[in-house]
Amino acid sequence: KKNDMIKIKLISKSFLQNQVRSMIGCLIYLSTGKWSIIQFKKAFRSKKRILCAPPAPPEGLFLVRVIY
């Protein structure tokens, strides 16, 4: 966290459509108390998008670099 900004760096060989927004949505649910750590782990380990929190809005999410 820096001032009013939270930076999260995600690195992968590839991402599915809306995957990052979905992951950030889950982190928002956890950080705001809508989920316990147990609920967060259950959704994360299930690998089922239906169990995830709603995707975060795209505002504020930036693609920094693509390496081929």
All heavy atoms as a GROMACS GRO file, in nm:
protein
  551
    1LYS      N    1   0.085  -0.118   0.000
    1LYS     CA    2   0.000   0.000   0.000
    1LYS      C    3   0.089   0.123   0.000
    1LYS      O    4   0.185   0.131   0.073
    1LYS     CB    5  -0.092  -0.001   0.122
    1LYS     CG    6  -0.186   0.114   0.125
    1LYS     CD    7  -0.285   0.102   0.239
    1LYS     CE    8  -0.376   0.221   0.236
    1LYS     NZ    9  -0.476   0.218   0.340
    2LYS      N   10   0.055   0.217  -0.085
    2LYS     CA   11   0.128   0.343  -0.092
    2LYS      C   12   0.027   0.455  -0.106
    2LYS      O   13  -0.048   0.461  -0.203
    2LYS     CB   14   0.223   0.341  -0.212
    2LYS     CG   15   0.313   0.461  -0.220
    2LYS     CD   16   0.411   0.449  -0.336
    2LYS     CE   17   0.504   0.567  -0.338
    2LYS     NZ   18   0.598   0.559  -0.448
    3ASN      N   19   0.020   0.541  -0.003
    3ASN     CA   20  -0.081   0.646   0.005
    3ASN      C   21  -0.220   0.584  -0.006
    3ASN      O   22  -0.254   0.499   0.074
    3ASN     CB   23  -0.056   0.753  -0.102
    3ASN     CG   24   0.079   0.821  -0.084
    3ASN    OD1   25   0.125   0.838   0.029
    3ASN    ND2   26   0.143   0.857  -0.192
    4ASP      N   27  -0.297   0.623  -0.105
    4ASP     CA   28  -0.432   0.567  -0.124
    4ASP      C   29  -0.433   0.459  -0.231
    4ASP      O   30  -0.539   0.422  -0.281
    4ASP     CB   31  -0.530   0.677  -0.163
    4ASP     CG   32  -0.557   0.772  -0.048
    4ASP    OD1   33  -0.539   0.729   0.068
    4ASP    OD2   34  -0.597   0.886  -0.071
    5MET      N   35  -0.317   0.408  -0.267
    5MET     CA   36  -0.308   0.310  -0.375
    5MET      C   37  -0.256   0.178  -0.321
    5MET      O   38  -0.165   0.173  -0.240
    5MET     CB   39  -0.214   0.359  -0.485
    5MET     CG   40  -0.208   0.268  -0.605
    5MET     SD   41  -0.090   0.322  -0.732
    5MET     CE   42  -0.152   0.482  -0.773
    6ILE      N   43  -0.319   0.070  -0.365
    6ILE     CA   44  -0.273  -0.064  -0.331
    6ILE      C   45  -0.224  -0.127  -0.460
    6ILE      O   46  -0.297  -0.133  -0.558
    6ILE     CB   47  -0.386  -0.149  -0.270
    6ILE    CG1   48  -0.431  -0.088  -0.139
    6ILE    CG2   49  -0.338  -0.292  -0.249
    6ILE    CD1   50  -0.553  -0.153  -0.079
    7LYS      N   51  -0.098  -0.170  -0.461
    7LYS     CA   52  -0.041  -0.232  -0.581
    7LYS      C   53  -0.036  -0.383  -0.561
    7LYS      O   54   0.013  -0.431  -0.459
    7LYS     CB   55   0.099  -0.179  -0.609
    7LYS     CG   56   0.101  -0.036  -0.654
    7LYS     CD   57   0.240   0.004  -0.694
    7LYS     CE   58   0.242   0.148  -0.744
    7LYS     NZ   59   0.373   0.185  -0.795
    8ILE      N   60  -0.088  -0.454  -0.660
    8ILE     CA   61  -0.083  -0.600  -0.660
    8ILE      C   62  -0.022  -0.641  -0.792
    8ILE      O   63  -0.070  -0.602  -0.899
    8ILE     CB   64  -0.224  -0.660  -0.646
    8ILE    CG1   65  -0.287  -0.616  -0.513
    8ILE    CG2   66  -0.219  -0.812  -0.655
    8ILE    CD1   67  -0.430  -0.653  -0.497
    9LYS      N   68   0.084  -0.717  -0.787
    9LYS     CA   69   0.155  -0.760  -0.907
    9LYS      C   70   0.122  -0.907  -0.932
    9LYS      O   71   0.146  -0.992  -0.846
    9LYS     CB   72   0.305  -0.742  -0.889
    9LYS     CG   73   0.386  -0.772  -1.011
    9LYS     CD   74   0.532  -0.740  -0.983
    9LYS     CE   75   0.619  -0.760  -1.104
    9LYS     NZ   76   0.759  -0.725  -1.076
   10LEU      N   77   0.065  -0.936  -1.048
   10LEU     CA   78   0.030  -1.072  -1.087
   10LEU      C   79   0.112  -1.111  -1.209
   10LEU      O   80   0.113  -1.039  -1.309
   10LEU     CB   81  -0.120  -1.082  -1.118
   10LEU     CG   82  -0.212  -1.042  -1.003
   10LEU    CD1   83  -0.355  -1.028  -1.052
   10LEU    CD2   84  -0.205  -1.143  -0.891
   11ILE      N   85   0.178  -1.224  -1.201
   11ILE     CA   86   0.262  -1.272  -1.311
   11ILE      C   87   0.216  -1.412  -1.348
   11ILE      O   88   0.196  -1.496  -1.260
   11ILE     CB   89   0.410  -1.274  -1.270
   11ILE    CG1   90   0.457  -1.133  -1.232
   11ILE    CG2   91   0.496  -1.333  -1.381
   11ILE    CD1   92   0.595  -1.130  -1.171
   12SER      N   93   0.201  -1.436  -1.478
   12SER     CA   94   0.159  -1.568  -1.524
   12SER      C   95   0.199  -1.584  -1.670
   12SER      O   96   0.226  -1.487  -1.740
   12SER     CB   97   0.008  -1.582  -1.511
   12SER     OG   98  -0.034  -1.707  -1.559
   13LYS      N   99   0.202  -1.709  -1.715
   13LYS     CA  100   0.224  -1.735  -1.858
   13LYS      C  101   0.103  -1.691  -1.938
   13LYS      O  102   0.114  -1.654  -2.054
   13LYS     CB  103   0.251  -1.883  -1.882
   13LYS     CG  104   0.384  -1.929  -1.829
   13LYS     CD  105   0.406  -2.075  -1.862
   13LYS     CE  106   0.541  -2.120  -1.810
   13LYS     NZ  107   0.568  -2.260  -1.844
   14SER      N  108  -0.016  -1.696  -1.876
   14SER     CA  109  -0.139  -1.653  -1.942
   14SER      C  110  -0.246  -1.630  -1.838
   14SER      O  111  -0.236  -1.678  -1.725
   14SER     CB  112  -0.186  -1.757  -2.044
   14SER     OG  113  -0.217  -1.878  -1.978
   15PHE      N  114  -0.347  -1.554  -1.875
   15PHE     CA  115  -0.462  -1.530  -1.789
   15PHE      C  116  -0.589  -1.558  -1.868
   15PHE      O  117  -0.596  -1.532  -1.988
   15PHE     CB  118  -0.466  -1.384  -1.742
   15PHE     CG  119  -0.360  -1.350  -1.641
   15PHE    CD1  120  -0.248  -1.278  -1.678
   15PHE    CD2  121  -0.373  -1.389  -1.509
   15PHE    CE1  122  -0.151  -1.245  -1.585
   15PHE    CE2  123  -0.277  -1.358  -1.415
   15PHE     CZ  124  -0.165  -1.285  -1.453
   16LEU      N  125  -0.691  -1.610  -1.800
   16LEU     CA  126  -0.821  -1.628  -1.862
   16LEU      C  127  -0.893  -1.494  -1.864
   16LEU      O  128  -0.859  -1.402  -1.788
   16LEU     CB  129  -0.904  -1.729  -1.781
   16LEU     CG  130  -0.847  -1.870  -1.773
   16LEU    CD1  131  -0.930  -1.954  -1.677
   16LEU    CD2  132  -0.844  -1.934  -1.910
   17GLN      N  133  -0.997  -1.484  -1.947
   17GLN     CA  134  -1.074  -1.361  -1.954
   17GLN      C  135  -1.132  -1.328  -1.816
   17GLN      O  136  -1.192  -1.415  -1.751
   17GLN     CB  137  -1.185  -1.375  -2.057
   17GLN     CG  138  -1.263  -1.247  -2.077
   17GLN     CD  139  -1.365  -1.260  -2.189
   17GLN    OE1  140  -1.384  -1.364  -2.246
   17GLN    NE2  141  -1.432  -1.152  -2.219
   18ASN      N  142  -1.115  -1.207  -1.772
   18ASN     CA  143  -1.164  -1.157  -1.643
   18ASN      C  144  -1.103  -1.227  -1.521
   18ASN      O  145  -1.151  -1.210  -1.409
   18ASN     CB  146  -1.316  -1.164  -1.635
   18ASN     CG  147  -1.382  -1.065  -1.727
   18ASN    OD1  148  -1.332  -0.954  -1.744
   18ASN    ND2  149  -1.492  -1.103  -1.787
   19GLN      N  150  -1.000  -1.305  -1.538
   19GLN     CA  151  -0.939  -1.377  -1.425
   19GLN      C  152  -0.884  -1.281  -1.321
   19GLN      O  153  -0.906  -1.301  -1.201
   19GLN     CB  154  -0.830  -1.470  -1.474
   19GLN     CG  155  -0.763  -1.550  -1.363
   19GLN     CD  156  -0.655  -1.643  -1.414
   19GLN    OE1  157  -0.628  -1.650  -1.533
   19GLN    NE2  158  -0.592  -1.714  -1.322
   20VAL      N  159  -0.814  -1.181  -1.362
   20VAL     CA  160  -0.754  -1.086  -1.268
   20VAL      C  161  -0.865  -1.010  -1.195
   20VAL      O  162  -0.860  -0.994  -1.072
   20VAL     CB  163  -0.657  -0.990  -1.339
   20VAL    CG1  164  -0.611  -0.879  -1.246
   20VAL    CG2  165  -0.537  -1.067  -1.392
   21ARG      N  166  -0.965  -0.965  -1.266
   21ARG     CA  167  -1.077  -0.895  -1.203
   21ARG      C  168  -1.146  -0.984  -1.101
   21ARG      O  169  -1.188  -0.940  -0.994
   21ARG     CB  170  -1.176  -0.847  -1.308
   21ARG     CG  171  -1.122  -0.732  -1.392
   21ARG     CD  172  -1.218  -0.685  -1.498
   21ARG     NE  173  -1.345  -0.648  -1.438
   21ARG     CZ  174  -1.459  -0.642  -1.505
   21ARG    NH1  175  -1.463  -0.672  -1.633
   21ARG    NH2  176  -1.570  -0.606  -1.444
   22SER      N  177  -1.159  -1.112  -1.132
   22SER     CA  178  -1.221  -1.207  -1.040
   22SER      C  179  -1.136  -1.226  -0.914
   22SER      O  180  -1.188  -1.227  -0.802
   22SER     CB  181  -1.243  -1.341  -1.111
   22SER     OG  182  -1.309  -1.432  -1.027
   23MET      N  183  -1.005  -1.239  -0.932
   23MET     CA  184  -0.915  -1.255  -0.817
   23MET      C  185  -0.919  -1.131  -0.728
   23MET      O  186  -0.923  -1.143  -0.605
   23MET     CB  187  -0.773  -1.284  -0.864
   23MET     CG  188  -0.758  -1.420  -0.928
   23MET     SD  189  -0.588  -1.469  -0.966
   23MET     CE  190  -0.537  -1.348  -1.084
   24ILE      N  191  -0.917  -1.014  -0.788
   24ILE     CA  192  -0.922  -0.890  -0.711
   24ILE      C  193  -1.056  -0.877  -0.640
   24ILE      O  194  -1.063  -0.834  -0.524
   24ILE     CB  195  -0.894  -0.767  -0.800
   24ILE    CG1  196  -0.756  -0.776  -0.864
   24ILE    CG2  197  -0.910  -0.638  -0.721
   24ILE    CD1  198  -0.641  -0.788  -0.767
   25GLY      N  199  -1.165  -0.917  -0.705
   25GLY     CA  200  -1.297  -0.917  -0.641
   25GLY      C  201  -1.297  -1.003  -0.516
   25GLY      O  202  -1.355  -0.965  -0.412
   26CYS      N  203  -1.233  -1.119  -0.522
   26CYS     CA  204  -1.224  -1.207  -0.404
   26CYS      C  205  -1.142  -1.141  -0.293
   26CYS      O  206  -1.178  -1.150  -0.175
   26CYS     CB  207  -1.162  -1.341  -0.443
   26CYS     SG  208  -1.270  -1.445  -0.544
   27LEU      N  209  -1.034  -1.074  -0.330
   27LEU     CA  210  -0.953  -1.004  -0.229
   27LEU      C  211  -1.030  -0.889  -0.165
   27LEU      O  212  -1.017  -0.864  -0.045
   27LEU     CB  213  -0.824  -0.952  -0.292
   27LEU     CG  214  -0.719  -1.057  -0.329
   27LEU    CD1  215  -0.605  -0.994  -0.406
   27LEU    CD2  216  -0.668  -1.128  -0.204
   28ILE      N  217  -1.114  -0.823  -0.243
   28ILE     CA  218  -1.197  -0.715  -0.188
   28ILE      C  219  -1.296  -0.772  -0.087
   28ILE      O  220  -1.315  -0.716   0.021
   28ILE     CB  221  -1.270  -0.639  -0.301
   28ILE    CG1  222  -1.169  -0.557  -0.382
   28ILE    CG2  223  -1.379  -0.550  -0.244
   28ILE    CD1  224  -1.225  -0.499  -0.511
   29TYR      N  225  -1.360  -0.884  -0.121
   29TYR     CA  226  -1.454  -0.948  -0.027
   29TYR      C  227  -1.382  -0.986   0.102
   29TYR      O  228  -1.435  -0.967   0.211
   29TYR     CB  229  -1.517  -1.072  -0.090
   29TYR     CG  230  -1.654  -1.049  -0.150
   29TYR    CD1  231  -1.684  -0.932  -0.218
   29TYR    CD2  232  -1.753  -1.145  -0.138
   29TYR    CE1  233  -1.810  -0.912  -0.272
   29TYR    CE2  234  -1.878  -1.126  -0.192
   29TYR     CZ  235  -1.907  -1.009  -0.259
   29TYR     OH  236  -2.031  -0.989  -0.312
   30LEU      N  237  -1.262  -1.039   0.091
   30LEU     CA  238  -1.186  -1.078   0.209
   30LEU      C  239  -1.148  -0.955   0.293
   30LEU      O  240  -1.168  -0.952   0.414
   30LEU     CB  241  -1.060  -1.154   0.168
   30LEU     CG  242  -0.967  -1.197   0.280
   30LEU    CD1  243  -1.036  -1.297   0.372
   30LEU    CD2  244  -0.839  -1.257   0.223
   31SER      N  245  -1.097  -0.851   0.227
   31SER     CA  246  -1.048  -0.734   0.299
   31SER      C  247  -1.160  -0.650   0.361
   31SER      O  248  -1.136  -0.578   0.458
   31SER     CB  249  -0.962  -0.647   0.208
   31SER     OG  250  -1.041  -0.591   0.105
   32THR      N  251  -1.280  -0.658   0.307
   32THR     CA  252  -1.392  -0.580   0.361
   32THR      C  253  -1.474  -0.658   0.462
   32THR      O  254  -1.574  -0.608   0.513
   32THR     CB  255  -1.484  -0.529   0.248
   32THR    OG1  256  -1.533  -0.641   0.174
   32THR    CG2  257  -1.411  -0.432   0.157
   33GLY      N  258  -1.435  -0.781   0.488
   33GLY     CA  259  -1.504  -0.862   0.589
   33GLY      C  260  -1.627  -0.935   0.539
   33GLY      O  261  -1.699  -0.996   0.617
   34LYS      N  262  -1.654  -0.929   0.408
   34LYS     CA  263  -1.767  -1.003   0.354
   34LYS      C  264  -1.740  -1.153   0.353
   34LYS      O  265  -1.833  -1.233   0.350
   34LYS     CB  266  -1.801  -0.955   0.212
   34LYS     CG  267  -1.856  -0.814   0.210
   34LYS     CD  268  -1.892  -0.772   0.070
   34LYS     CE  269  -1.946  -0.629   0.071
   34LYS     NZ  270  -1.981  -0.583  -0.062
   35TRP      N  271  -1.614  -1.190   0.351
   35TRP     CA  272  -1.570  -1.329   0.357
   35TRP      C  273  -1.471  -1.346   0.470
   35TRP      O  274  -1.392  -1.256   0.498
   35TRP     CB  275  -1.500  -1.371   0.229
   35TRP     CG  276  -1.587  -1.411   0.116
   35TRP    CD1  277  -1.722  -1.417   0.112
   35TRP    CD2  278  -1.543  -1.452  -0.013
   35TRP    NE1  279  -1.765  -1.458  -0.012
   35TRP    CE2  280  -1.656  -1.480  -0.090
   35TRP    CE3  281  -1.418  -1.466  -0.071
   35TRP    CZ2  282  -1.649  -1.523  -0.222
   35TRP    CZ3  283  -1.410  -1.508  -0.202
   35TRP    CH2  284  -1.524  -1.537  -0.277
   36SER      N  285  -1.472  -1.464   0.529
   36SER     CA  286  -1.366  -1.502   0.623
   36SER      C  287  -1.252  -1.562   0.541
   36SER      O  288  -1.268  -1.591   0.421
   36SER     CB  289  -1.419  -1.606   0.723
   36SER     OG  290  -1.446  -1.727   0.655
   37ILE      N  291  -1.139  -1.585   0.604
   37ILE     CA  292  -1.027  -1.647   0.534
   37ILE      C  293  -1.064  -1.788   0.489
   37ILE      O  294  -1.020  -1.834   0.383
   37ILE     CB  295  -0.898  -1.645   0.620
   37ILE    CG1  296  -0.776  -1.686   0.538
   37ILE    CG2  297  -0.913  -1.736   0.741
   37ILE    CD1  298  -0.736  -1.588   0.432
   38ILE      N  299  -1.150  -1.855   0.564
   38ILE     CA  300  -1.195  -1.990   0.526
   38ILE      C  301  -1.278  -1.984   0.398
   38ILE      O  302  -1.259  -2.066   0.308
   38ILE     CB  303  -1.275  -2.055   0.642
   38ILE    CG1  304  -1.181  -2.080   0.761
   38ILE    CG2  305  -1.342  -2.183   0.597
   38ILE    CD1  306  -1.252  -2.117   0.889
   39GLN      N  307  -1.370  -1.888   0.388
   39GLN     CA  308  -1.450  -1.873   0.265
   39GLN      C  309  -1.361  -1.838   0.146
   39GLN      O  310  -1.382  -1.887   0.035
   39GLN     CB  311  -1.556  -1.765   0.285
   39GLN     CG  312  -1.665  -1.804   0.381
   39GLN     CD  313  -1.752  -1.685   0.417
   39GLN    OE1  314  -1.704  -1.584   0.469
   39GLN    NE2  315  -1.881  -1.698   0.390
   40PHE      N  316  -1.263  -1.751   0.170
   40PHE     CA  317  -1.170  -1.712   0.063
   40PHE      C  318  -1.093  -1.834   0.012
   40PHE      O  319  -1.084  -1.857  -0.108
   40PHE     CB  320  -1.074  -1.605   0.115
   40PHE     CG  321  -0.966  -1.568   0.017
   40PHE    CD1  322  -0.993  -1.480  -0.086
   40PHE    CD2  323  -0.839  -1.620   0.028
   40PHE    CE1  324  -0.894  -1.445  -0.177
   40PHE    CE2  325  -0.740  -1.586  -0.061
   40PHE     CZ  326  -0.768  -1.498  -0.164
   41LYS      N  327  -1.038  -1.912   0.104
   41LYS     CA  328  -0.962  -2.032   0.065
   41LYS      C  329  -1.049  -2.132  -0.008
   41LYS      O  330  -1.005  -2.195  -0.104
   41LYS     CB  331  -0.899  -2.096   0.188
   41LYS     CG  332  -0.781  -2.020   0.244
   41LYS     CD  333  -0.724  -2.090   0.366
   41LYS     CE  334  -0.605  -2.017   0.422
   41LYS     NZ  335  -0.549  -2.086   0.539
   42LYS      N  336  -1.173  -2.148   0.036
   42LYS     CA  337  -1.264  -2.242  -0.029
   42LYS      C  338  -1.289  -2.201  -0.175
   42LYS      O  339  -1.282  -2.284  -0.265
   42LYS     CB  340  -1.397  -2.248   0.047
   42LYS     CG  341  -1.495  -2.346  -0.008
   42LYS     CD  342  -1.623  -2.348   0.073
   42LYS     CE  343  -1.723  -2.444   0.010
   42LYS     NZ  344  -1.851  -2.444   0.083
   43ALA      N  345  -1.316  -2.073  -0.198
   43ALA     CA  346  -1.338  -2.025  -0.334
   43ALA      C  347  -1.212  -2.038  -0.418
   43ALA      O  348  -1.217  -2.083  -0.533
   43ALA     CB  349  -1.385  -1.879  -0.331
   44PHE      N  350  -1.098  -2.003  -0.360
   44PHE     CA  351  -0.972  -2.006  -0.433
   44PHE      C  352  -0.934  -2.148  -0.472
   44PHE      O  353  -0.895  -2.174  -0.586
   44PHE     CB  354  -0.862  -1.944  -0.346
   44PHE     CG  355  -0.730  -1.929  -0.415
   44PHE    CD1  356  -0.710  -1.825  -0.504
   44PHE    CD2  357  -0.627  -2.017  -0.391
   44PHE    CE1  358  -0.589  -1.809  -0.569
   44PHE    CE2  359  -0.505  -2.002  -0.456
   44PHE     CZ  360  -0.487  -1.899  -0.544
   45ARG      N  361  -0.949  -2.241  -0.381
   45ARG     CA  362  -0.910  -2.380  -0.407
   45ARG      C  363  -1.010  -2.454  -0.496
   45ARG      O  364  -0.974  -2.554  -0.557
   45ARG     CB  365  -0.893  -2.454  -0.275
   45ARG     CG  366  -0.772  -2.408  -0.198
   45ARG     CD  367  -0.756  -2.482  -0.069
   45ARG     NE  368  -0.637  -2.436   0.002
   45ARG     CZ  369  -0.623  -2.436   0.132
   45ARG    NH1  370  -0.720  -2.479   0.209
   45ARG    NH2  371  -0.511  -2.391   0.186
   46SER      N  372  -1.132  -2.406  -0.503
   46SER     CA  373  -1.234  -2.476  -0.582
   46SER      C  374  -1.207  -2.467  -0.732
   46SER      O  375  -1.249  -2.554  -0.807
   46SER     CB  376  -1.372  -2.418  -0.554
   46SER     OG  377  -1.388  -2.292  -0.617
   47LYS      N  378  -1.140  -2.360  -0.775
   47LYS     CA  379  -1.113  -2.334  -0.916
   47LYS      C  380  -1.242  -2.321  -0.997
   47LYS      O  381  -1.245  -2.348  -1.116
   47LYS     CB  382  -1.023  -2.442  -0.976
   47LYS     CG  383  -0.888  -2.451  -0.909
   47LYS     CD  384  -0.803  -2.558  -0.969
   47LYS     CE  385  -0.672  -2.570  -0.894
   47LYS     NZ  386  -0.588  -2.674  -0.947
   48LYS      N  387  -1.349  -2.279  -0.930
   48LYS     CA  388  -1.479  -2.260  -0.996
   48LYS      C  389  -1.518  -2.113  -0.985
   48LYS      O  390  -1.536  -2.061  -0.876
   48LYS     CB  391  -1.586  -2.348  -0.931
   48LYS     CG  392  -1.559  -2.495  -0.950
   48LYS     CD  393  -1.666  -2.579  -0.885
   48LYS     CE  394  -1.632  -2.726  -0.904
   48LYS     NZ  395  -1.728  -2.813  -0.837
   49ARG      N  396  -1.531  -2.050  -1.098
   49ARG     CA  397  -1.562  -1.907  -1.100
   49ARG      C  398  -1.696  -1.877  -1.034
   49ARG      O  399  -1.715  -1.771  -0.976
   49ARG     CB  400  -1.562  -1.861  -1.246
   49ARG     CG  401  -1.580  -1.714  -1.272
   49ARG     CD  402  -1.457  -1.626  -1.253
   49ARG     NE  403  -1.338  -1.662  -1.321
   49ARG     CZ  404  -1.296  -1.612  -1.436
   49ARG    NH1  405  -1.369  -1.524  -1.500
   49ARG    NH2  406  -1.182  -1.648  -1.488
   50ILE      N  407  -1.788  -1.972  -1.038
   50ILE     CA  408  -1.921  -1.952  -0.978
   50ILE      C  409  -1.913  -1.928  -0.827
   50ILE      O  410  -1.998  -1.862  -0.769
   50ILE     CB  411  -2.014  -2.071  -1.012
   50ILE    CG1  412  -2.159  -2.038  -0.979
   50ILE    CG2  413  -1.972  -2.196  -0.940
   50ILE    CD1  414  -2.226  -1.952  -1.080
   51LEU      N  415  -1.807  -1.977  -0.762
   51LEU     CA  416  -1.791  -1.959  -0.617
   51LEU      C  417  -1.714  -1.832  -0.582
   51LEU      O  418  -1.700  -1.800  -0.464
   51LEU     CB  419  -1.720  -2.081  -0.556
   51LEU     CG  420  -1.794  -2.214  -0.568
   51LEU    CD1  421  -1.711  -2.326  -0.508
   51LEU    CD2  422  -1.931  -2.207  -0.503
   52CYS      N  423  -1.667  -1.762  -0.682
   52CYS     CA  424  -1.590  -1.640  -0.658
   52CYS      C  425  -1.681  -1.521  -0.631
   52CYS      O  426  -1.799  -1.523  -0.664
   52CYS     CB  427  -1.503  -1.608  -0.780
   52CYS     SG  428  -1.368  -1.723  -0.803
   53ALA      N  429  -1.623  -1.420  -0.574
   53ALA     CA  430  -1.692  -1.292  -0.555
   53ALA      C  431  -1.713  -1.229  -0.693
   53ALA      O  432  -1.648  -1.268  -0.791
   53ALA     CB  433  -1.608  -1.201  -0.467
   54PRO      N  434  -1.801  -1.130  -0.703
   54PRO     CA  435  -1.817  -1.060  -0.831
   54PRO      C  436  -1.684  -0.997  -0.874
   54PRO      O  437  -1.606  -0.952  -0.790
   54PRO     CB  438  -1.919  -0.951  -0.801
   54PRO     CG  439  -1.988  -0.995  -0.676
   54PRO     CD  440  -1.889  -1.078  -0.600
   55PRO      N  441  -1.657  -0.994  -1.005
   55PRO     CA  442  -1.532  -0.935  -1.052
   55PRO      C  443  -1.521  -0.788  -1.014
   55PRO      O  444  -1.622  -0.716  -1.008
   55PRO     CB  445  -1.540  -0.949  -1.205
   55PRO     CG  446  -1.646  -1.050  -1.230
   55PRO     CD  447  -1.739  -1.046  -1.113
   56ALA      N  448  -1.401  -0.745  -0.987
   56ALA     CA  449  -1.376  -0.603  -0.959
   56ALA      C  450  -1.400  -0.523  -1.086
   56ALA      O  451  -1.380  -0.574  -1.197
   56ALA     CB  452  -1.232  -0.585  -0.912
   57PRO      N  453  -1.439  -0.397  -1.072
   57PRO     CA  454  -1.456  -0.314  -1.191
   57PRO      C  455  -1.320  -0.292  -1.258
   57PRO      O  456  -1.216  -0.295  -1.191
   57PRO     CB  457  -1.514  -0.184  -1.138
   57PRO     CG  458  -1.480  -0.183  -0.994
   57PRO     CD  459  -1.469  -0.326  -0.949
   58PRO      N  460  -1.318  -0.268  -1.389
   58PRO     CA  461  -1.191  -0.253  -1.459
   58PRO      C  462  -1.116  -0.123  -1.426
   58PRO      O  463  -0.996  -0.116  -1.445
   58PRO     CB  464  -1.230  -0.256  -1.606
   58PRO     CG  465  -1.372  -0.212  -1.609
   58PRO     CD  466  -1.432  -0.260  -1.479
   59GLU      N  467  -1.186  -0.023  -1.373
   59GLU     CA  468  -1.121   0.104  -1.341
   59GLU      C  469  -1.012   0.081  -1.237
   59GLU      O  470  -1.034   0.020  -1.134
   59GLU     CB  471  -1.222   0.205  -1.286
   59GLU     CG  472  -1.327   0.249  -1.385
   59GLU     CD  473  -1.443   0.150  -1.396
   59GLU    OE1  474  -1.465   0.067  -1.307
   59GLU    OE2  475  -1.511   0.156  -1.498
   60GLY      N  476  -0.894   0.129  -1.266
   60GLY     CA  477  -0.784   0.118  -1.173
   60GLY      C  478  -0.696  -0.004  -1.195
   60GLY      O  479  -0.592  -0.018  -1.133
   61LEU      N  480  -0.736  -0.094  -1.283
   61LEU     CA  481  -0.654  -0.212  -1.314
   61LEU      C  482  -0.579  -0.182  -1.444
   61LEU      O  483  -0.638  -0.143  -1.544
   61LEU     CB  484  -0.742  -0.336  -1.330
   61LEU     CG  485  -0.823  -0.378  -1.208
   61LEU    CD1  486  -0.911  -0.498  -1.243
   61LEU    CD2  487  -0.733  -0.411  -1.090
   62PHE      N  488  -0.448  -0.202  -1.442
   62PHE     CA  489  -0.365  -0.168  -1.556
   62PHE      C  490  -0.275  -0.285  -1.596
   62PHE      O  491  -0.214  -0.348  -1.510
   62PHE     CB  492  -0.275  -0.048  -1.525
   62PHE     CG  493  -0.351   0.076  -1.490
   62PHE    CD1  494  -0.378   0.107  -1.358
   62PHE    CD2  495  -0.399   0.159  -1.589
   62PHE    CE1  496  -0.448   0.219  -1.323
   62PHE    CE2  497  -0.470   0.273  -1.557
   62PHE     CZ  498  -0.495   0.305  -1.424
   63LEU      N  499  -0.268  -0.310  -1.724
   63LEU     CA  500  -0.171  -0.405  -1.779
   63LEU      C  501  -0.042  -0.329  -1.798
   63LEU      O  502  -0.037  -0.229  -1.869
   63LEU     CB  503  -0.221  -0.460  -1.912
   63LEU     CG  504  -0.126  -0.553  -1.987
   63LEU    CD1  505  -0.100  -0.679  -1.906
   63LEU    CD2  506  -0.183  -0.589  -2.123
   64VAL      N  507   0.062  -0.374  -1.733
   64VAL     CA  508   0.188  -0.301  -1.737
   64VAL      C  509   0.278  -0.351  -1.848
   64VAL      O  510   0.338  -0.273  -1.920
   64VAL     CB  511   0.261  -0.310  -1.600
   64VAL    CG1  512   0.397  -0.246  -1.606
   64VAL    CG2  513   0.176  -0.248  -1.492
   65ARG      N  514   0.288  -0.484  -1.863
   65ARG     CA  515   0.384  -0.535  -1.960
   65ARG      C  516   0.343  -0.674  -2.008
   65ARG      O  517   0.292  -0.754  -1.932
   65ARG     CB  518   0.522  -0.542  -1.895
   65ARG     CG  519   0.633  -0.588  -1.987
   65ARG     CD  520   0.768  -0.574  -1.926
   65ARG     NE  521   0.776  -0.652  -1.802
   65ARG     CZ  522   0.888  -0.669  -1.734
   65ARG    NH1  523   0.999  -0.612  -1.775
   65ARG    NH2  524   0.889  -0.740  -1.625
   66VAL      N  525   0.369  -0.700  -2.135
   66VAL     CA  526   0.350  -0.832  -2.194
   66VAL      C  527   0.485  -0.876  -2.251
   66VAL      O  528   0.549  -0.800  -2.323
   66VAL     CB  529   0.244  -0.831  -2.307
   66VAL    CG1  530   0.233  -0.967  -2.371
   66VAL    CG2  531   0.109  -0.788  -2.252
   67ILE      N  532   0.527  -0.997  -2.216
   67ILE     CA  533   0.654  -1.049  -2.267
   67ILE      C  534   0.622  -1.171  -2.351
   67ILE      O  535   0.556  -1.264  -2.305
   67ILE     CB  536   0.748  -1.088  -2.152
   67ILE    CG1  537   0.777  -0.966  -2.065
   67ILE    CG2  538   0.877  -1.148  -2.206
   67ILE    CD1  539   0.852  -0.999  -1.938
   68TYR      N  540   0.669  -1.173  -2.474
   68TYR     CA  541   0.649  -1.288  -2.562
   68TYR      C  542   0.776  -1.367  -2.574
   68TYR      O  543   0.883  -1.321  -2.569
   68TYR     CB  544   0.604  -1.242  -2.701
   68TYR     CG  545   0.464  -1.187  -2.703
   68TYR    CD1  546   0.442  -1.050  -2.702
   68TYR    CD2  547   0.355  -1.272  -2.705
   68TYR    CE1  548   0.314  -0.997  -2.705
   68TYR    CE2  549   0.226  -1.221  -2.705
   68TYR     CZ  550   0.207  -1.084  -2.706
   68TYR     OH  551   0.079  -1.036  -2.708
   0.00000   0.00000   0.00000
